[in-house]
Every structure is written in structure tokens, then in C-alpha cells.
Amino acid sequence: MYHHANPTEMWRERQLALLREAEDRRLARRLRKARKAHMAHTKRGFRSWHEGWTVRLRRMTTSWGRTAVPFFRA
């Protein structure tokens, strides 16, 4: 015997396939966006991160020194 092609089942299978395809496209888009953001961050490299860190540390130290000075002069 042969398999009957039920139109309702075929329609539902097609809808599920389209939904999976759309979800795959959304996931791929999100992954591309995340990868692009990650690559933009890593292109700066360690040196720029380190320089930024030292600048922040220096700024924090000088601001702490400015606020602490009046207390020690008293």
C-alpha cells in the first residue's frame, strides 16, 4: 500500500519547518552580532586594556589623595 498525503499533516509539517528555519536564522543573527562585538573588543588587544586599567587606577589614586589630604592636615 502507499501512504496517503494528508493535507493537514503536510501543512503542519511545512509550518514547523518554516518555524525552525526562522528560529535558526534568528539564532545565527544573534551569534554573528555577538561574535562581531567580541572581535571588536579583542582587536584592541591587551596593551590598550592594560593602559586603560592603569589610567583608571591612577585617576582613582589621585582622587583618593585629594579627598584624604584635608583629614591628615588637621
Backbone as CSV, one residue per row, in Angstrom:
resi,resn,N_x,N_y,N_z,CA_x,CA_y,CA_z,C_x,C_y,C_z
1,MET,0.828,-1.195,0.000,0.000,0.000,0.000,0.868,1.253,0.000
2,TYR,0.294,2.347,-0.320,1.021,3.607,-0.335,0.511,4.522,0.779
3,HIS,1.331,5.500,1.124,0.997,6.433,2.204,0.103,7.550,1.662
4,HIS,-0.994,7.785,2.354,-1.882,8.878,1.955,-1.266,10.203,2.367
5,ALA,-1.331,11.171,1.502,-0.829,12.514,1.799,-1.975,13.313,2.411
6,ASN,-1.954,13.413,3.726,-2.980,14.161,4.432,-2.630,15.649,4.333
7,PRO,-3.484,16.460,3.727,-3.170,17.887,3.548,-2.916,18.619,4.869
8,THR,-3.660,18.277,5.917,-3.475,18.939,7.205,-2.106,18.605,7.793
9,GLU,-1.700,17.351,7.725,-0.388,16.956,8.233,0.727,17.611,7.431
10,MET,0.546,17.661,6.114,1.568,18.283,5.271,1.693,19.766,5.581
11,TRP,0.548,20.413,5.797,0.568,21.846,6.114,1.270,22.073,7.450
12,ARG,0.948,21.237,8.445,1.562,21.386,9.768,3.077,21.121,9.701
13,GLU,3.492,20.122,8.968,4.914,19.840,8.826,5.636,21.006,8.156
14,ARG,4.999,21.590,7.175,5.604,22.740,6.493,5.726,23.927,7.445
15,GLN,4.685,24.164,8.244,4.710,25.262,9.209,5.823,25.047,10.233
16,LEU,5.969,23.810,10.718,7.023,23.531,11.685,8.405,23.731,11.058
17,ALA,8.552,23.322,9.806,9.836,23.511,9.125,10.151,24.999,8.955
18,LEU,9.134,25.787,8.615,9.343,27.231,8.472,9.690,27.882,9.811
19,LEU,9.041,27.433,10.880,9.342,27.976,12.202,10.776,27.634,12.619
20,ARG,11.208,26.400,12.366,12.584,26.015,12.696,13.583,26.838,11.893
21,GLU,13.280,27.051,10.627,14.173,27.835,9.775,14.276,29.281,10.267
22,ALA,13.140,29.852,10.650,13.154,31.228,11.158,13.936,31.314,12.470
23,GLU,13.764,30.331,13.336,14.495,30.316,14.601,15.998,30.167,14.354
24,ASP,16.364,29.339,13.397,17.774,29.178,13.051,18.366,30.487,12.532
25,ARG,17.600,31.212,11.732,18.091,32.495,11.214,18.277,33.498,12.348
26,ARG,17.316,33.534,13.288,17.439,34.447,14.436,18.660,34.101,15.275
27,LEU,18.847,32.812,15.531,19.998,32.390,16.316,21.304,32.735,15.605
28,ALA,21.360,32.504,14.302,22.575,32.826,13.539,22.848,34.327,13.579
29,ARG,21.808,35.141,13.481,21.979,36.591,13.536,22.521,37.021,14.890
30,ARG,21.972,36.435,15.965,22.447,36.774,17.302,23.890,36.352,17.498
31,LEU,24.246,35.179,16.977,25.626,34.713,17.107,26.585,35.598,16.324
32,ARG,26.179,36.005,15.116,27.036,36.894,14.332,27.243,38.216,15.046
33,LYS,26.170,38.740,15.626,26.258,40.011,16.331,27.175,39.891,17.552
34,ALA,27.034,38.800,18.295,27.879,38.590,19.473,29.336,38.401,19.060
35,ARG,29.574,37.655,18.000,30.945,37.426,17.537,31.576,38.729,17.072
36,LYS,30.776,39.550,16.385,31.289,40.835,15.905,31.664,41.734,17.093
37,ALA,30.812,41.758,18.114,31.097,42.570,19.296,32.333,42.043,20.015
38,HIS,32.473,40.736,20.086,33.635,40.142,20.745,34.911,40.455,19.980
39,MET,34.856,40.356,18.667,36.045,40.623,17.864,36.446,42.090,17.953
40,ALA,35.465,42.979,18.040,35.780,44.406,18.179,36.493,44.649,19.505
41,HIS,36.085,43.907,20.534,36.717,44.064,21.844,38.126,43.497,21.837
42,THR,38.327,42.344,21.231,39.641,41.710,21.260,40.617,42.373,20.304
43,LYS,40.145,43.113,19.307,41.057,43.778,18.382,41.859,44.862,19.077
44,ARG,41.298,45.418,20.148,42.035,46.452,20.863,43.281,45.873,21.512
45,GLY,43.223,44.627,21.904,44.394,43.948,22.433,44.630,44.214,23.906
46,PHE,45.627,43.522,24.427,45.941,43.608,25.848,46.508,44.966,26.214
47,ARG,47.333,45.518,25.338,48.007,46.774,25.661,47.009,47.895,25.959
48,SER,45.999,48.043,25.112,45.044,49.120,25.344,44.213,48.856,26.597
49,TRP,43.906,47.561,26.867,43.165,47.249,28.089,44.016,47.596,29.296
50,HIS,45.282,47.226,29.230,46.185,47.481,30.350,46.359,48.981,30.567
51,GLU,46.514,49.719,29.486,46.656,51.173,29.612,45.394,51.785,30.199
52,GLY,44.248,51.307,29.781,43.003,51.814,30.342,42.897,51.513,31.822
53,TRP,43.352,50.327,32.222,43.305,49.933,33.621,44.223,50.809,34.459
54,THR,45.413,51.065,33.949,46.346,51.894,34.717,45.857,53.334,34.816
55,VAL,45.246,53.811,33.755,44.689,55.173,33.801,43.600,55.249,34.862
56,ARG,42.737,54.244,34.921,41.677,54.245,35.935,42.259,54.162,37.341
57,LEU,43.295,53.338,37.508,43.928,53.209,38.826,44.576,54.531,39.243
58,ARG,45.269,55.162,38.306,45.911,56.446,38.609,44.870,57.494,38.972
59,ARG,43.779,57.535,38.224,42.719,58.503,38.494,42.108,58.262,39.870
60,MET,41.889,56.993,40.203,41.309,56.658,41.493,42.272,57.046,42.619
61,THR,43.552,56.790,42.431,44.549,57.118,43.451,44.637,58.621,43.670
62,THR,44.658,59.393,42.597,44.748,60.849,42.762,43.492,61.411,43.405
63,SER,42.320,60.885,43.052,41.106,61.397,43.681,41.066,61.017,45.153
64,TRP,41.567,59.837,45.502,41.618,59.436,46.898,42.597,60.329,47.662
65,GLY,43.724,60.631,47.017,44.690,61.506,47.659,44.138,62.896,47.897
66,ARG,43.362,63.404,46.975,42.775,64.736,47.134,41.763,64.767,48.257
67,THR,40.978,63.698,48.384,39.963,63.708,49.441,40.572,63.407,50.792
68,ALA,41.713,62.700,50.823,42.322,62.333,52.099,43.198,63.437,52.668
69,VAL,43.671,64.374,51.849,44.609,65.403,52.283,44.043,66.254,53.422
70,PRO,42.843,66.792,53.365,42.362,67.634,54.453,42.303,66.919,55.798
71,PHE,42.058,65.616,55.804,41.955,64.902,57.068,43.322,64.750,57.735
72,PHE,44.376,64.677,56.942,45.695,64.494,57.525,46.340,65.817,57.937
73,ARG,45.865,66.907,57.387,46.434,68.212,57.746,45.897,68.722,59.066
74,ALA,44.817,68.174,59.543,44.165,68.694,60.739,44.899,68.448,62.010
